Amino acid sequence: MPEVYMRIQWSDDTTDRVYSPSSVIRDFFEEDEEMSVDAFEERITDALSRASERVREVYGMECASAKQELRRLQSATDERADDERVTILNV
């Protein structure tokens, strides 16, 4: 499976690298797309869950790294207001 790294920018102009074990994440996000932190959390949850499921389909088990990345990002979004913005820099 092709690993994909996505770069995002938070409202405070800090950037973050997001890991996905599958290119399916590209079905959920587009370059230069901007959304609320709340919308980002919903979509990244769906995207990484689907990516983990694709790993399970191929290898027989879900991807622990995708679950860990999701927990990390949920923690990061919890530290921000729901109406703050996230920009997808590249995917």
Buried (B, 14 or more C-beta within 10 A) or exposed (E): BEEBEBBBBBBEEEEBEBBBBBBBBBEBBEEEBEBBBBBBBBBBBBBBBBBBBBBEEEEEEBBEBBEEBBEEBEEBBEEBEEEBBBBBBEB
